């Protein structure tokens, strides 16, 4: 019984770790896009 539980928790930990990495990548991408948009906006605002 204990073996099954530990196996499940290990698999859960692996999945949550992988999900965490995906989330970090995603938030990094979002941040990059946001930064680019901000730069574009500031370029448009600057001329005058």
N, CA, C and O atoms as a Tripos MOL2 file, in Angstrom:
@<TRIPOS>MOLECULE
protein
  192   191    48     0     0
PROTEIN
NO_CHARGES

@<TRIPOS>ATOM
      1 N           0.8350   -1.2120    0.0000 N.3       1 UNK1
      2 CA          0.0000    0.0000    0.0000 C.3       1 UNK1
      3 C           0.8690    1.2610    0.0000 C.2       1 UNK1
      4 O           0.6100    2.2000   -0.7530 O.2       1 UNK1
      5 N           1.8950    1.2750    0.8460 N.am      2 UNK2
      6 CA          2.7630    2.4530    0.9190 C.3       2 UNK2
      7 C           3.5170    2.6750   -0.3990 C.2       2 UNK2
      8 O           3.7040    3.8090   -0.8400 O.2       2 UNK2
      9 N           3.9430    1.5720   -1.0120 N.am      3 UNK3
     10 CA          4.6920    1.6790   -2.2690 C.3       3 UNK3
     11 C           3.8770    2.3960   -3.3340 C.2       3 UNK3
     12 O           4.3890    3.2640   -4.0400 O.2       3 UNK3
     13 N           2.6100    2.0290   -3.4440 N.am      4 UNK4
     14 CA          1.7310    2.6670   -4.4280 C.3       4 UNK4
     15 C           1.6570    4.1660   -4.1550 C.2       4 UNK4
     16 O           1.7480    4.9720   -5.0810 O.2       4 UNK4
     17 N           1.4930    4.5380   -2.8970 N.am      5 UNK5
     18 CA          1.3790    5.9540   -2.5450 C.3       5 UNK5
     19 C           2.6510    6.7270   -2.8840 C.2       5 UNK5
     20 O           2.5910    7.8220   -3.4430 O.2       5 UNK5
     21 N           3.8120    6.1450   -2.5380 N.am      6 UNK6
     22 CA          5.0520    6.8540   -2.8090 C.3       6 UNK6
     23 C           5.2630    6.9840   -4.3110 C.2       6 UNK6
     24 O           5.7460    8.0130   -4.7830 O.2       6 UNK6
     25 N           4.9040    5.9420   -5.0680 N.am      7 UNK7
     26 CA          5.0170    6.0040   -6.5170 C.3       7 UNK7
     27 C           4.1600    7.1220   -7.0700 C.2       7 UNK7
     28 O           4.6040    7.8810   -7.9310 O.2       7 UNK7
     29 N           2.9230    7.2300   -6.5770 N.am      8 UNK8
     30 CA          2.0160    8.2800   -7.0370 C.3       8 UNK8
     31 C           2.5720    9.6600   -6.7060 C.2       8 UNK8
     32 O           2.5370   10.5630   -7.5430 O.2       8 UNK8
     33 N           3.0830    9.8250   -5.4960 N.am      9 UNK9
     34 CA          3.5820   11.1410   -5.0900 C.3       9 UNK9
     35 C           4.8100   11.5140   -5.9070 C.2       9 UNK9
     36 O           5.0030   12.6820   -6.2450 O.2       9 UNK9
     37 N           5.6500   10.5160   -6.2300 N.am     10 UNK10
     38 CA          6.8230   10.8040   -7.0670 C.3      10 UNK10
     39 C           6.3710   11.2870   -8.4380 C.2      10 UNK10
     40 O           6.9100   12.2560   -8.9730 O.2      10 UNK10
     41 N           5.3600   10.5920   -9.0120 N.am     11 UNK11
     42 CA          4.8720   10.9680  -10.3340 C.3      11 UNK11
     43 C           4.2640   12.3620  -10.2730 C.2      11 UNK11
     44 O           4.4600   13.1720  -11.1800 O.2      11 UNK11
     45 N           3.5280   12.6400   -9.2040 N.am     12 UNK12
     46 CA          2.9230   13.9660   -9.0430 C.3      12 UNK12
     47 C           4.0070   15.0360   -8.9610 C.2      12 UNK12
     48 O           3.8950   16.0960   -9.5770 O.2      12 UNK12
     49 N           5.0510   14.7500   -8.1990 N.am     13 UNK13
     50 CA          6.1450   15.7240   -8.0680 C.3      13 UNK13
     51 C           6.7970   15.9950   -9.4160 C.2      13 UNK13
     52 O           7.1070   17.1400   -9.7460 O.2      13 UNK13
     53 N           7.0030   14.9290  -10.1950 N.am     14 UNK14
     54 CA          7.6070   15.0840  -11.5210 C.3      14 UNK14
     55 C           6.7130   15.9630  -12.3950 C.2      14 UNK14
     56 O           7.1900   16.8830  -13.0600 O.2      14 UNK14
     57 N           5.4060   15.6670  -12.3860 N.am     15 UNK15
     58 CA          4.4720   16.4340  -13.2080 C.3      15 UNK15
     59 C           4.4140   17.8900  -12.7860 C.2      15 UNK15
     60 O           4.4000   18.7850  -13.6320 O.2      15 UNK15
     61 N           4.3790   18.1320  -11.4860 N.am     16 UNK16
     62 CA          4.2850   19.5150  -11.0110 C.3      16 UNK16
     63 C           5.5750   20.2700  -11.3380 C.2      16 UNK16
     64 O           5.5400   21.4680  -11.6220 O.2      16 UNK16
     65 N           6.7110   19.5710  -11.2990 N.am     17 UNK17
     66 CA          7.9770   20.2090  -11.6530 C.3      17 UNK17
     67 C           7.9590   20.5970  -13.1280 C.2      17 UNK17
     68 O           8.3520   21.7050  -13.4920 O.2      17 UNK17
     69 N           7.4980   19.6680  -13.9780 N.am     18 UNK18
     70 CA          7.4340   19.9350  -15.4080 C.3      18 UNK18
     71 C           6.4780   21.0920  -15.6790 C.2      18 UNK18
     72 O           6.7570   21.9630  -16.5030 O.2      18 UNK18
     73 N           5.3440   21.0900  -14.9760 N.am     19 UNK19
     74 CA          4.3610   22.1690  -15.1330 C.3      19 UNK19
     75 C           4.9610   23.5000  -14.7130 C.2      19 UNK19
     76 O           4.7170   24.5270  -15.3460 O.2      19 UNK19
     77 N           5.7450   23.4800  -13.6450 N.am     20 UNK20
     78 CA          6.3860   24.6970  -13.1510 C.3      20 UNK20
     79 C           7.3240   25.2600  -14.2200 C.2      20 UNK20
     80 O           7.3430   26.4650  -14.4700 O.2      20 UNK20
     81 N           8.1020   24.3720  -14.8470 N.am     21 UNK21
     82 CA          9.0210   24.8100  -15.8980 C.3      21 UNK21
     83 C           8.2500   25.4020  -17.0700 C.2      21 UNK21
     84 O           8.6490   26.4230  -17.6310 O.2      21 UNK21
     85 N           7.1270   24.7480  -17.4430 N.am     22 UNK22
     86 CA          6.2930   25.2800  -18.5240 C.3      22 UNK22
     87 C           5.7800   26.6620  -18.1640 C.2      22 UNK22
     88 O           5.8150   27.5780  -18.9860 O.2      22 UNK22
     89 N           5.3050   26.8120  -16.9340 N.am     23 UNK23
     90 CA          4.7730   28.1030  -16.4860 C.3      23 UNK23
     91 C           5.8500   29.1850  -16.5470 C.2      23 UNK23
     92 O           5.5900   30.3100  -16.9750 O.2      23 UNK23
     93 N           7.0620   28.8310  -16.1150 N.am     24 UNK24
     94 CA          8.1580   29.8060  -16.1360 C.3      24 UNK24
     95 C           8.4810   30.2200  -17.5580 C.2      24 UNK24
     96 O           8.6850   31.4010  -17.8350 O.2      24 UNK24
     97 N           8.5290   29.2340  -18.4740 N.am     25 UNK25
     98 CA          8.7830   29.5390  -19.8810 C.3      25 UNK25
     99 C           7.6980   30.4500  -20.4240 C.2      25 UNK25
    100 O           7.9760   31.4270  -21.1180 O.2      25 UNK25
    101 N           6.4380   30.1090  -20.0920 N.am     26 UNK26
    102 CA          5.3120   30.8780  -20.5960 C.3      26 UNK26
    103 C           5.3570   32.3150  -20.0840 C.2      26 UNK26
    104 O           5.1660   33.2580  -20.8520 O.2      26 UNK26
    105 N           5.6060   32.4760  -18.8010 N.am     27 UNK27
    106 CA          5.6370   33.8300  -18.2400 C.3      27 UNK27
    107 C           6.8130   34.6140  -18.8120 C.2      27 UNK27
    108 O           6.7390   35.8340  -18.9630 O.2      27 UNK27
    109 N           7.9070   33.9040  -19.1300 N.am     28 UNK28
    110 CA          9.0600   34.5630  -19.7550 C.3      28 UNK28
    111 C           8.6640   35.0840  -21.1350 C.2      28 UNK28
    112 O           8.9850   36.2150  -21.5000 O.2      28 UNK28
    113 N           7.9560   34.2330  -21.9020 N.am     29 UNK29
    114 CA          7.5000   34.6430  -23.2300 C.3      29 UNK29
    115 C           6.5730   35.8400  -23.1260 C.2      29 UNK29
    116 O           6.7110   36.8110  -23.8690 O.2      29 UNK29
    117 N           5.6360   35.7640  -22.2090 N.am     30 UNK30
    118 CA          4.6870   36.8660  -22.0220 C.3      30 UNK30
    119 C           5.4300   38.1470  -21.6710 C.2      30 UNK30
    120 O           5.1060   39.2200  -22.1790 O.2      30 UNK30
    121 N           6.4210   38.0300  -20.8060 N.am     31 UNK31
    122 CA          7.2080   39.1970  -20.4040 C.3      31 UNK31
    123 C           7.9460   39.7780  -21.6080 C.2      31 UNK31
    124 O           7.9920   40.9950  -21.7880 O.2      31 UNK31
    125 N           8.5290   38.8910  -22.4390 N.am     32 UNK32
    126 CA          9.2380   39.3480  -23.6380 C.3      32 UNK32
    127 C           8.2940   40.0930  -24.5660 C.2      32 UNK32
    128 O           8.6200   41.1750  -25.0550 O.2      32 UNK32
    129 N           7.1260   39.5150  -24.8080 N.am     33 UNK33
    130 CA          6.1380   40.1540  -25.6850 C.3      33 UNK33
    131 C           5.7150   41.4970  -25.1010 C.2      33 UNK33
    132 O           5.6130   42.4900  -25.8200 O.2      33 UNK33
    133 N           5.4700   41.5200  -23.7960 N.am     34 UNK34
    134 CA          5.0760   42.7630  -23.1390 C.3      34 UNK34
    135 C           6.1580   43.8230  -23.2800 C.2      34 UNK34
    136 O           5.8650   44.9980  -23.5010 O.2      34 UNK34
    137 N           7.4060   43.3990  -23.1500 N.am     35 UNK35
    138 CA          8.5300   44.3250  -23.2760 C.3      35 UNK35
    139 C           8.5880   44.8940  -24.6920 C.2      35 UNK35
    140 O           8.7550   46.0990  -24.8780 O.2      35 UNK35
    141 N           8.4490   44.0130  -25.6910 N.am     36 UNK36
    142 CA          8.4640   44.4620  -27.0890 C.3      36 UNK36
    143 C           7.3400   45.4520  -27.3470 C.2      36 UNK36
    144 O           7.5470   46.4860  -27.9820 O.2      36 UNK36
    145 N           6.1470   45.1310  -26.8530 N.am     37 UNK37
    146 CA          5.0030   46.0340  -27.0400 C.3      37 UNK37
    147 C           5.2600   47.3840  -26.3960 C.2      37 UNK37
    148 O           4.9330   48.4260  -26.9650 O.2      37 UNK37
    149 N           5.8410   47.3620  -25.2180 N.am     38 UNK38
    150 CA          6.1500   48.6050  -24.5150 C.3      38 UNK38
    151 C           7.1450   49.4410  -25.3080 C.2      38 UNK38
    152 O           6.9980   50.6580  -25.4210 O.2      38 UNK38
    153 N           8.1570   48.7800  -25.8550 N.am     39 UNK39
    154 CA          9.1740   49.4760  -26.6590 C.3      39 UNK39
    155 C           8.5200   50.0830  -27.9020 C.2      39 UNK39
    156 O           8.7730   51.2380  -28.2420 O.2      39 UNK39
    157 N           7.6760   49.2930  -28.5780 N.am     40 UNK40
    158 CA          6.9810   49.7880  -29.7670 C.3      40 UNK40
    159 C           6.1380   51.0100  -29.4150 C.2      40 UNK40
    160 O           6.1540   52.0180  -30.1210 O.2      40 UNK40
    161 N           5.4040   50.9000  -28.3170 N.am     41 UNK41
    162 CA          4.5570   52.0110  -27.8830 C.3      41 UNK41
    163 C           5.3950   53.2540  -27.6150 C.2      41 UNK41
    164 O           5.0340   54.3520  -28.0380 O.2      41 UNK41
    165 N           6.5120   53.0840  -26.9150 N.am     42 UNK42
    166 CA          7.3420   54.2450  -26.5760 C.3      42 UNK42
    167 C           7.9570   54.8530  -27.8360 C.2      42 UNK42
    168 O           8.1640   56.0650  -27.9000 O.2      42 UNK42
    169 N           8.2510   54.0230  -28.8340 N.am     43 UNK43
    170 CA          8.7580   54.5520  -30.1070 C.3      43 UNK43
    171 C           7.6880   55.4110  -30.7780 C.2      43 UNK43
    172 O           7.9840   56.4760  -31.3210 O.2      43 UNK43
    173 N           6.4450   54.9380  -30.7340 N.am     44 UNK44
    174 CA          5.3490   55.6940  -31.3460 C.3      44 UNK44
    175 C           5.1040   57.0070  -30.6050 C.2      44 UNK44
    176 O           4.7770   58.0230  -31.2200 O.2      44 UNK44
    177 N           5.2610   56.9800  -29.3030 N.am     45 UNK45
    178 CA          4.9780   58.1680  -28.5000 C.3      45 UNK45
    179 C           6.0870   59.2110  -28.6320 C.2      45 UNK45
    180 O           5.8310   60.4080  -28.5010 O.2      45 UNK45
    181 N           7.3040   58.7660  -28.8870 N.am     46 UNK46
    182 CA          8.4620   59.6390  -28.7960 C.3      46 UNK46
    183 C           8.4930   60.7790  -29.8280 C.2      46 UNK46
    184 O           8.7980   61.9100  -29.4490 O.2      46 UNK46
    185 N           8.1900   60.5330  -31.1260 N.am     47 UNK47
    186 CA          8.4820   61.5250  -32.1680 C.3      47 UNK47
    187 C           8.2310   62.9770  -31.7830 C.2      47 UNK47
    188 O           9.0880   63.8330  -32.0010 O.2      47 UNK47
    189 N           7.0790   63.2580  -31.2200 N.am     48 UNK48
    190 CA          6.8590   64.6400  -30.7890 C.3      48 UNK48
    191 C           7.4050   64.7720  -29.3660 C.2      48 UNK48
    192 O           7.3370   65.8500  -28.7760 O.2      48 UNK48
@<TRIPOS>BOND
     1     1     2 1
     2     2     3 1
     3     3     4 2
     4     3     5 am
     5     5     6 1
     6     6     7 1
     7     7     8 2
     8     7     9 am
     9     9    10 1
    10    10    11 1
    11    11    12 2
    12    11    13 am
    13    13    14 1
    14    14    15 1
    15    15    16 2
    16    15    17 am
    17    17    18 1
    18    18    19 1
    19    19    20 2
    20    19    21 am
    21    21    22 1
    22    22    23 1
    23    23    24 2
    24    23    25 am
    25    25    26 1
    26    26    27 1
    27    27    28 2
    28    27    29 am
    29    29    30 1
    30    30    31 1
    31    31    32 2
    32    31    33 am
    33    33    34 1
    34    34    35 1
    35    35    36 2
    36    35    37 am
    37    37    38 1
    38    38    39 1
    39    39    40 2
    40    39    41 am
    41    41    42 1
    42    42    43 1
    43    43    44 2
    44    43    45 am
    45    45    46 1
    46    46    47 1
    47    47    48 2
    48    47    49 am
    49    49    50 1
    50    50    51 1
    51    51    52 2
    52    51    53 am
    53    53    54 1
    54    54    55 1
    55    55    56 2
    56    55    57 am
    57    57    58 1
    58    58    59 1
    59    59    60 2
    60    59    61 am
    61    61    62 1
    62    62    63 1
    63    63    64 2
    64    63    65 am
    65    65    66 1
    66    66    67 1
    67    67    68 2
    68    67    69 am
    69    69    70 1
    70    70    71 1
    71    71    72 2
    72    71    73 am
    73    73    74 1
    74    74    75 1
    75    75    76 2
    76    75    77 am
    77    77    78 1
    78    78    79 1
    79    79    80 2
    80    79    81 am
    81    81    82 1
    82    82    83 1
    83    83    84 2
    84    83    85 am
    85    85    86 1
    86    86    87 1
    87    87    88 2
    88    87    89 am
    89    89    90 1
    90    90    91 1
    91    91    92 2
    92    91    93 am
    93    93    94 1
    94    94    95 1
    95    95    96 2
    96    95    97 am
    97    97    98 1
    98    98    99 1
    99    99   100 2
   100    99   101 am
   101   101   102 1
   102   102   103 1
   103   103   104 2
   104   103   105 am
   105   105   106 1
   106   106   107 1
   107   107   108 2
   108   107   109 am
   109   109   110 1
   110   110   111 1
   111   111   112 2
   112   111   113 am
   113   113   114 1
   114   114   115 1
   115   115   116 2
   116   115   117 am
   117   117   118 1
   118   118   119 1
   119   119   120 2
   120   119   121 am
   121   121   122 1
   122   122   123 1
   123   123   124 2
   124   123   125 am
   125   125   126 1
   126   126   127 1
   127   127   128 2
   128   127   129 am
   129   129   130 1
   130   130   131 1
   131   131   132 2
   132   131   133 am
   133   133   134 1
   134   134   135 1
   135   135   136 2
   136   135   137 am
   137   137   138 1
   138   138   139 1
   139   139   140 2
   140   139   141 am
   141   141   142 1
   142   142   143 1
   143   143   144 2
   144   143   145 am
   145   145   146 1
   146   146   147 1
   147   147   148 2
   148   147   149 am
   149   149   150 1
   150   150   151 1
   151   151   152 2
   152   151   153 am
   153   153   154 1
   154   154   155 1
   155   155   156 2
   156   155   157 am
   157   157   158 1
   158   158   159 1
   159   159   160 2
   160   159   161 am
   161   161   162 1
   162   162   163 1
   163   163   164 2
   164   163   165 am
   165   165   166 1
   166   166   167 1
   167   167   168 2
   168   167   169 am
   169   169   170 1
   170   170   171 1
   171   171   172 2
   172   171   173 am
   173   173   174 1
   174   174   175 1
   175   175   176 2
   176   175   177 am
   177   177   178 1
   178   178   179 1
   179   179   180 2
   180   179   181 am
   181   181   182 1
   182   182   183 1
   183   183   184 2
   184   183   185 am
   185   185   186 1
   186   186   187 1
   187   187   188 2
   188   187   189 am
   189   189   190 1
   190   190   191 1
   191   191   192 2
@<TRIPOS>SUBSTRUCTURE
     1 UNK1         2 RESIDUE 1 A UNK
     2 UNK2         6 RESIDUE 1 A UNK
     3 UNK3        10 RESIDUE 1 A UNK
     4 UNK4        14 RESIDUE 1 A UNK
     5 UNK5        18 RESIDUE 1 A UNK
     6 UNK6        22 RESIDUE 1 A UNK
     7 UNK7        26 RESIDUE 1 A UNK
     8 UNK8        30 RESIDUE 1 A UNK
     9 UNK9        34 RESIDUE 1 A UNK
    10 UNK10       38 RESIDUE 1 A UNK
    11 UNK11       42 RESIDUE 1 A UNK
    12 UNK12       46 RESIDUE 1 A UNK
    13 UNK13       50 RESIDUE 1 A UNK
    14 UNK14       54 RESIDUE 1 A UNK
    15 UNK15       58 RESIDUE 1 A UNK
    16 UNK16       62 RESIDUE 1 A UNK
    17 UNK17       66 RESIDUE 1 A UNK
    18 UNK18       70 RESIDUE 1 A UNK
    19 UNK19       74 RESIDUE 1 A UNK
    20 UNK20       78 RESIDUE 1 A UNK
    21 UNK21       82 RESIDUE 1 A UNK
    22 UNK22       86 RESIDUE 1 A UNK
    23 UNK23       90 RESIDUE 1 A UNK
    24 UNK24       94 RESIDUE 1 A UNK
    25 UNK25       98 RESIDUE 1 A UNK
    26 UNK26      102 RESIDUE 1 A UNK
    27 UNK27      106 RESIDUE 1 A UNK
    28 UNK28      110 RESIDUE 1 A UNK
    29 UNK29      114 RESIDUE 1 A UNK
    30 UNK30      118 RESIDUE 1 A UNK
    31 UNK31      122 RESIDUE 1 A UNK
    32 UNK32      126 RESIDUE 1 A UNK
    33 UNK33      130 RESIDUE 1 A UNK
    34 UNK34      134 RESIDUE 1 A UNK
    35 UNK35      138 RESIDUE 1 A UNK
    36 UNK36      142 RESIDUE 1 A UNK
    37 UNK37      146 RESIDUE 1 A UNK
    38 UNK38      150 RESIDUE 1 A UNK
    39 UNK39      154 RESIDUE 1 A UNK
    40 UNK40      158 RESIDUE 1 A UNK
    41 UNK41      162 RESIDUE 1 A UNK
    42 UNK42      166 RESIDUE 1 A UNK
    43 UNK43      170 RESIDUE 1 A UNK
    44 UNK44      174 RESIDUE 1 A UNK
    45 UNK45      178 RESIDUE 1 A UNK
    46 UNK46      182 RESIDUE 1 A UNK
    47 UNK47      186 RESIDUE 1 A UNK
    48 UNK48      190 RESIDUE 1 A UNK
